[in-house]
Amino acid sequence: MIIPIPSNKERFKIRLGIKSKMPVQLGIRVYDPRYPNTYYFRRKAQFYEGDEKREFVISLPVTPEVLEMELFDKVSGEDYQFDMSYFKVEKMKPAEVWATTEQHRFMDFAIDFAQKAGHTPTGFYDSKNHEFLFQYLPTITDAFGKELITPARTHRKMPRVQISQRLFIGYTIPIRVAILAHEGCHWFLNTRSQKTADLCGIKKYLDYGFPTIEAIYAVTKVFGNNPHHVGASQVQRTKDVVAFIENYRANA
């Protein structure tokens, strides 16, 4: 089931009601049909029996001119296993991001790049006034040419971010934004602390209206690529992010 959405670069939420007819692993994808690897939302949900009803809220704080939503069974690829009971669109309020003018410009640049990173070639990408630079690489490597698992890294003495195309292509646009917001905080705060950059970046990401679950995915994604690297510090880092998000939502 494919639903065209004339998004017109507006900010809005979709409330989607689904009723299962039988057990089904529902897939939901919202993407720009004009370009590959441009997922603004991607989720799966298991319905264990028929006649289950669930609501999904899809936050879309940034959109292109047009979107499509695809609903499907992830096992068969068909759509006869469920019904869409309702589809509602709600406008989102303008973003209120507490940041300096320079940080706002970085976020605008990061969001723009995140939307095209799935189909743009590798190379150097400058912000409009040449204030920030993204170096889009096939992969990020160490001094010996070995690929690093990090999707992005920042030079703390200059506003340059190196980004791995191989990893970024597979991420949703919100995850890309969360990662770039994190890297921007390394630069703006001149810090090596992952926790400090995590919480700073996630605050800006959430203020913009992006989905909370994607922020957790962004922190844990790199660990999923190399689970043998997961240790106590990474587990604590994820706990810190979850606690921050829960507190943010409680006080929103």
Buried (B, 14 or more C-beta within 10 A) or exposed (E): EEBEBEBEEEBBBBEBBBBBBBBBBBBBBBBBBEEEBBBBBBBEBEBEEEEBEBEBEBBBBBBBEBBBBBBBBEEEEEBEBBBBEEEEEEEBEEBEBEBEEBBEBBBEBBBBBBBBBBEBEBEEBEBEEEEBBBBBBEBBEEEEEEEBBBBBBBBEEEBBBBBBBEBBEEBBBBBBBBBBBBBBBBBBBEBEEBBBBBBBBBBBBBBBBBBBEBBBBBBBBBBEEEEEEBEEEBEEBBEBBBEBBEEBEEEE
